[in-house]
Amino acid sequence: MSDSKASWWDRHPAVIPVLASIAFLQLFQGISMALKFSGMGPAAAAGLGTLGVMLAPLTLLLLLPLILWLRRLHPAWADGDRVRASWAASFGVASALAGWMIADQITSAGGLTGGTALIFEALFVLAVGWAAASWVVPPKKWLKILAASVPVILAASMVIAGMAQPPPPEISAQPEARKLRTTPATAKSPDVILVSIDTLRADRLGS
């Protein structure tokens, strides 16, 4: 098939699968970080959740060379289904990142440290990534919907973070301003007696 007759999917097999994987990672990181830091208050949880959403595209773009290499190892690539191979590679990497966050929570909760924690996390990440790449095969229309939702998820997270911020404190009146507004009727004046002596001369006092 010539390039002029090839479909858009055939000419750009990685674009839609990678964007769809970014949308999945946005949702997972945003929700997991918001739940993890929920004890810090709604404003902090929403802000850190938005940060997780913003970091998802950057993370997968940095791992794009690995994704492009892994998709060539998938059997679908040799069969000519490059979209399937691209989705398996990109979603497998995104799921492995999600699995790493889950494994970190498990090791922290279970008290695992050192080499035991590293081995468990590595095996968990590989298992989750392989299972996602092998078993999750959505229709192409769903991949398009996920890919188009990337900016929507980012915008929604920013709106939620803005709504969770506390209102600014009201500016109170200065003490001087409150004194100026005090009426004479409410102000209590002290009782003062002024005694004034003009001169104290010795001849007048009989010294």
C-alpha positions as CSV (number, residue, x, y, z in Angstrom):
1,M,0.0,0.0,0.0
2,S,1.4,3.4,-1.0
3,D,1.7,6.2,1.5
4,S,-0.9,8.2,-0.4
5,K,-3.5,5.5,0.0
6,A,-2.6,4.6,3.6
7,S,-5.0,5.6,6.3
8,W,-4.1,8.1,8.9
9,W,-3.8,5.3,11.5
10,D,-1.2,3.6,9.3
11,R,0.8,6.7,8.7
12,H,0.7,7.8,12.4
13,P,0.2,4.6,14.4
14,A,1.7,5.9,17.7
15,V,-0.1,9.3,18.1
16,I,-3.6,8.2,19.2
17,P,-2.4,5.3,21.4
18,V,0.2,7.4,23.2
19,L,-2.4,10.2,23.8
20,A,-4.9,7.7,25.1
21,S,-2.3,6.3,27.5
22,I,-1.5,9.8,28.7
23,A,-5.2,10.3,29.5
24,F,-5.2,7.1,31.5
25,L,-2.1,8.2,33.4
26,Q,-3.5,11.6,34.0
27,L,-6.6,10.2,35.7
28,F,-4.6,7.7,37.7
29,Q,-2.0,10.1,39.0
30,G,-4.4,12.9,39.6
31,I,-6.8,10.7,41.7
32,S,-4.1,8.8,43.5
33,M,-2.1,11.9,44.5
34,A,-5.3,13.7,45.6
35,L,-6.2,10.7,47.8
36,K,-2.7,10.3,49.2
37,F,-2.5,13.9,50.3
38,S,-6.2,14.3,51.3
39,G,-5.1,14.7,55.0
40,M,-3.4,18.0,54.1
41,G,-6.8,19.6,53.3
42,P,-8.8,20.0,50.1
43,A,-6.8,22.8,48.7
44,A,-3.5,20.9,49.0
45,A,-5.0,17.6,47.7
46,A,-6.5,19.3,44.7
47,G,-3.3,21.2,43.9
48,L,-1.2,18.1,44.1
49,G,-3.7,16.1,42.1
50,T,-3.5,18.7,39.4
51,L,0.3,18.4,39.5
52,G,0.0,14.7,38.9
53,V,-2.2,15.4,35.9
54,M,0.3,17.9,34.5
55,L,3.2,15.5,35.0
56,A,1.6,12.6,33.1
57,P,2.2,13.9,29.6
58,L,5.7,14.9,30.4
59,T,6.5,11.5,31.8
60,L,5.3,9.5,28.8
61,L,6.9,11.9,26.3
62,L,10.2,11.3,28.1
63,L,9.6,7.6,27.8
64,L,8.5,7.8,24.1
65,P,11.8,6.3,22.8
66,L,11.3,3.3,25.0
67,I,7.7,3.0,23.8
68,L,8.7,3.2,20.1
69,W,11.3,0.4,20.7
70,L,8.9,-1.8,22.7
71,R,6.2,-1.7,20.1
72,R,8.5,-3.4,17.6
73,L,8.8,-6.3,19.9
74,H,5.1,-6.9,20.0
75,P,3.7,-9.7,17.7
76,A,1.1,-7.3,16.3
77,W,3.9,-5.2,14.8
78,A,5.1,-8.1,12.7
79,D,1.5,-8.8,11.6
80,G,1.1,-5.3,10.4
81,D,-1.2,-4.0,13.1
82,R,1.0,-1.1,14.2
83,V,-1.8,0.7,16.1
84,R,-2.3,-2.4,18.3
85,A,1.5,-2.7,18.9
86,S,1.7,1.0,19.7
87,W,-1.2,0.8,22.1
88,A,0.2,-2.3,23.8
89,A,3.6,-0.6,24.3
90,S,2.3,2.8,25.4
91,F,-0.4,1.5,27.7
92,G,1.9,-1.1,29.1
93,V,4.4,1.6,30.1
94,A,1.7,3.8,31.5
95,S,0.3,0.9,33.5
96,A,3.7,0.0,34.8
97,L,4.1,3.5,36.1
98,A,0.8,3.2,37.8
99,G,1.8,-0.2,39.2
100,W,5.0,1.3,40.6
101,M,2.9,3.9,42.6
102,I,0.7,1.1,43.9
103,A,3.7,-1.1,44.8
104,D,5.3,1.8,46.6
105,Q,2.1,2.2,48.7
106,I,2.1,-1.5,49.4
107,T,5.7,-1.7,50.5
108,S,5.3,1.4,52.7
109,A,2.2,0.0,54.4
110,G,3.7,-3.5,54.8
111,G,7.0,-2.2,56.2
112,L,9.1,-3.7,53.5
113,T,12.5,-2.0,53.0
114,G,15.8,-2.5,51.3
115,G,16.3,-5.2,48.7
116,T,13.0,-7.0,49.5
117,A,11.0,-3.9,48.7
118,L,13.0,-3.3,45.4
119,I,12.4,-6.9,44.2
120,F,8.7,-6.8,45.1
121,E,8.2,-3.5,43.3
122,A,10.1,-4.6,40.2
123,L,8.1,-7.8,39.9
124,F,4.8,-6.0,40.6
125,V,5.6,-3.3,37.9
126,L,6.6,-5.9,35.3
127,A,3.4,-8.0,36.0
128,V,1.1,-5.0,35.8
129,G,2.7,-3.7,32.6
130,W,2.7,-7.0,30.9
131,A,-0.9,-7.8,31.9
132,A,-2.1,-4.3,30.6
133,A,-0.2,-4.7,27.3
134,S,-1.6,-8.2,26.7
135,W,-5.2,-8.1,27.9
136,V,-6.5,-4.5,27.5
137,V,-7.4,-4.0,23.9
138,P,-10.1,-1.3,23.5
139,P,-11.7,-0.5,20.2
140,K,-10.2,2.3,18.1
141,K,-13.1,4.6,18.7
142,W,-12.4,4.4,22.5
143,L,-8.8,5.2,21.9
144,K,-9.9,8.3,20.0
145,I,-12.1,9.4,22.8
146,L,-9.3,8.9,25.4
147,A,-6.9,10.8,23.2
148,A,-9.2,13.7,22.8
149,S,-9.8,13.9,26.6
150,V,-6.2,14.8,27.5
151,P,-6.8,18.6,27.4
152,V,-10.3,18.1,29.0
153,I,-8.8,16.3,32.0
154,L,-6.1,18.9,32.4
155,A,-8.6,21.8,32.3
156,A,-11.0,20.0,34.7
157,S,-8.2,19.4,37.2
158,M,-7.2,23.0,37.1
159,V,-10.8,24.2,37.7
160,I,-11.2,21.8,40.6
161,A,-7.9,23.0,42.1
162,G,-9.1,26.6,41.8
163,M,-12.4,25.9,43.4
164,A,-10.8,24.2,46.3
165,Q,-8.7,27.2,47.2
166,P,-9.9,29.0,50.3
167,P,-11.3,32.5,49.9
168,P,-9.0,35.4,50.5
169,P,-9.2,36.9,54.0
170,E,-11.2,40.1,54.4
171,I,-9.1,43.3,55.0
172,S,-10.0,44.6,58.4
173,A,-10.1,48.3,59.2
174,Q,-7.1,49.8,60.8
175,P,-7.2,50.7,64.5
176,E,-6.8,54.4,63.7
177,A,-9.7,54.3,61.3
178,R,-11.9,52.7,64.0
179,K,-10.9,55.5,66.4
180,L,-11.9,58.2,63.9
181,R,-15.3,56.6,63.5
182,T,-16.0,56.6,67.3
183,T,-18.8,59.1,68.1
184,P,-18.6,61.5,71.0
185,A,-21.8,59.9,72.5
186,T,-20.1,56.5,72.8
187,A,-16.7,57.8,73.8
188,K,-16.1,58.1,77.6
189,S,-14.0,61.2,78.5
190,P,-11.9,61.1,81.7
191,D,-12.6,63.6,84.5
192,V,-9.7,66.0,84.7
193,I,-9.2,69.1,87.1
194,L,-6.6,71.5,85.9
195,V,-4.9,73.6,88.7
196,S,-2.8,76.5,87.4
197,I,-0.5,78.7,89.6
198,D,0.8,81.8,87.7
199,T,3.8,82.7,89.9
200,L,5.2,81.6,93.2
201,R,7.0,84.7,94.6
202,A,8.9,84.6,97.9
203,D,7.6,88.0,99.1
204,R,4.0,86.8,98.6
205,L,4.5,83.5,100.4
206,G,6.1,85.1,103.5
207,S,9.5,83.5,103.2
